[in-house]
Amino acid sequence: MYGPSTGARDPDGPSYRMYVPDPGAQRGYVNDPTLHGLLKEQRRTKDLEARKQLIAAFQRYVAESSTTWYTISAMMTGPGSRM
């Protein structure tokens, strides 16, 4: 498990950096055409509900096919927080 990686509110940026085979930006060492296709398609989709479905499909595919998962949410603590 790798994380936390970002404080982003949109899953596109962190997911793209982890799963798209761009040698200059990719940190996940993944080259899966299915993941790349889902991420590219959700970037092109303007309909919010359709985009949510594509992101959910991407997340399901990663969960079912990957041995390493990259979290998208950052854990942030502040004064008075207990662990």
Secondary structure, 3 states (H helix, E strand, C coil): CECCCCCCCCCHHHHHHHHCCCCCCCCCCCCCHHHHHHHHHHHHCCCHHHHHHHHHHHHHHHHHHCCCCECCCCCCCCCCCCC
